[in-house]
Each structure stands twice: as C-alpha cells, then as structure tokens.
C-alpha cells in the first residue's frame, strides 16, 4: 500500500517525502491512491484499513523531508520505474472485482507519459 501511494505520487509530481505530506495536491493523491489499495485488498480478502493508512502517513512524515523514493529517483536518473508493479497490478486486480481506481489509473498514465520522454 505504501509503495503504491508514495512511490508513484513522488515520481509523478516530482516531489519528495515532505511534498507528499505538506503539498496539497500530492498529499491528496498519496492518500487517495492508498485508499484505492485498501478497497482492492479488501475485495481480495486482505484486511487493510484506515489504521494502516494512517500508520504509513505517520511513517512518511517522520522521514527526512527532502529524501525521495526509488521511482522519483528513477525519474531524475531517467531510468524505467516500477509503475507496472504498483498501479499496473492494482488496476488488474481492481478490474477483476469491478472496482474503480481512478487515482491509480491517473498515476499509471502520468508515470508512463513521463517515462516516454526519456526511454
């Protein structure tokens, strides 16, 4: 759940851990992406809730704010990122259950568009 939220959001918005906590749009996207993971996980029979989400938000808030996850570093270094392992897989599972995951679809599209500029 955390990687789906933080990695993709930081990559797409070109931001850091501090950005997903303190900047309005990245923060909203970070939270919404993880909420979609909760919905899909629950449909898969995996018990996730807002409790885990809040724990992960607190974890990210405790990190050095100017650091960033691997996908954001991939963008800077012009390397392929893990978008298919994160939102790609989530989209596949969501479709199996008839669930909508618009934030993860957005992140998937944006990450692939960004990658296409350098790959």
PyMOL commands that set and color helices and strands:
alter all, ss='L'
color gray80, all
select helices_A, chain A and resi 2-13+17-22+24-43+50-62+70-77+83-96+102-116
alter helices_A, ss='H'
color red, helices_A
deselect
rebuild
show_as cartoon
